[in-house]
């Protein structure tokens, strides 16, 4: 049971129970049959939005068509809590890494933002979601992070609620806000090259923004994501 592959299935809905079936799309079937070499009757684990995790029996009609038959509940659905990540998209491999590691570290919502030094003004939302799903399957999450549309940072921050702190990783910051980290918070990571002077002044004046130090060295943006999430998770745990 523990070695069974995990799949996120959009067709698995809250309220479903043992004996119900979910159709598997050709992509799932090729992965299960050709990559993992599962056979008819083998066990897999499946989860969906708000469904918890289920053991299921694979029923194969052919290598590109089949279904999962729910057999037993493994883990019930639980309330989802975790940080929001605001980040400037990077080069493709680095952005993929941000999405994968952010998902593994519990990010519940990704907010890609355009800054003055952002290198790209387009994202592939479908690709972002696919990466997040794959990471959630591997790290045993029961949910898939939300992927927001790409927006200018200033526009997003103008609408941001002041009672939800945004911890901004600002290079060469002389001091750091040391107030407790609440259950609901966000981390803001800028582009390679950091925020412009105008952006730093804008963030300094925003009521929700708190500075956070990631140490004396200048980190790559994708490294800063992991360091920032780990640092804030530790501080949040201490605040409980």
Helices and strands as residue ranges (DSSP letters): E 6-8, E 21-24, H 26-30, I 31-35, E 43-47, E 53-62, E 65-75, E 84-87, H 92-104, E 109-114, H 125-139, E 146-147, E 151-152, H 153-158, E 166-169, E 186-189, H 197-205, E 209-212, H 221-239
